[in-house]
Amino acid sequence: MKNVQKIILIIAIVGLHSCSPKLQSYSAEVNFLYKEAQGTIAVKSTGYGKNQTDAVLDAQKNAFNVLLFKGLPGTELNVPLIENENEAKSKHAAYFKKFFDEMNFKTFMMSSTESSNLIKIKGNKKITVDVKVNYNSLRKDLEQNQLIRKFGY
Amino acid sequence: MRYNKLIIAFLLLLNSWSFSAFSQNAATNSGGQVNQIQPSIIVIPYKTEGQKYRSLLEDPKTGFEKRIAISRVKEAFSSRGFTTYDFEAELKKGETAGAFSASAQTDEKDVIIKNSGADIFVVVDINVLGPPKIDGTDVKIILKAFESATGRDCGSKDASSTPFYTNDISKLAGKAIDIMKEAFLNEMQTKFTDIVNNGRSVYVEFVLAQGAKLNFQSEVGTSGDLLSESIVDWMGKNAFKNYAKKGGSTALKIIYDDVRIPLKDQATGMNYEIESFGRLIRKYLKSINVLATIEYPRGQIVVTIN
């Protein structure tokens, strides 16, 4: 009987743990490149992966992660588009699943150019990609999906 | 039995009447949906004390620069889906109403802010540098936003177009504003977020009416507290998140220069107006047998103890 109780307790703990929002770490190796037109920004982003496709995708995701949750000092996006990463990710898990896992972020990516060769590092590969983002339309999308408030209260 | 039924029917009718008296009208019923009232913003040109707006705007040399700068800042707000009050329309309204007559002692800026009812005013300062001081033309712009009621800073940025060999001030002003507009709007939005989370700031002043029977040192209520002590206790307890910062007080005045009130009624979710907080103050004072009148000049609460 005691064993059954233990099993139930373990299942409950594992269940609760899996319910908690997971914050995937991402690289902050994202640097401002240039601003061409109002509402757009180009950044140089570094990505890691087992092969070129994975590394490029990682670089693109990193660029968006930094713009969304960290901000880029010295640019128009010096403050992140989303104020509270933890809260937003737990409240709007479906949005981020669609955004990152289902590649919805690509609808805000105006261009993506590999600016370095694939470099081998310890058990992994690394690449640098120049990513141009339409952050005006990204902000509008965040507003429409109520992840952030429109300008004002 | 029949008599009881009649009483019940009468009570039900009375209840339905009392509910309908305070419920939303069928014609305007939004099904419980509440839209947050947004702050109103006016963009005004910088001027020194005593300068007249009309002559600033119509100055043959610099008037166009100022009009362009205002227009560009308004555009920046529009790009975020926010409509501002039109400064020239407000100026015209004031002129038509004779608010700027030579005998009027108040500054034009104060009159415009007061008459427009704007919660936030954004001051645009433009300076154009050209030959012989520098090669080419450089437009420098400073933007500053303030809360009308409290004068609290809501954001400040400056930028320069950098010198260009052109006389197109409009383009250069646009360039300078483009450089800083996102950062400026982001800074304002950060302040708005603080307001959403911690409440908006209200200036509250308690003054004694001429010939008032009480003063702030009079004992009120049954607990033996002085009026000033009762006010301090109540304000601390009832301000949003208990934030009531006392600015100073004299024998005739108690000033709170930063009292936070919520944007939404925490019980009903409806928009919370400054008058609602004023009403609470008046009712509290009445409960301790202190009669008061309340006025709301430009987003402030002035309580006059009679």
Interface residues (C-beta under 8 A of the other chain):
Chain A: Q38 E76 L77 N78 V79 E83 N136 R149 K150 F151 G152 Y153
Chain B: Q36 I37 Q38 P39 F77 S79 R80 G81 F82 D178 E182 A183 L185 N186 M188 Q189 T190 F192 T193 I195 V196 L263
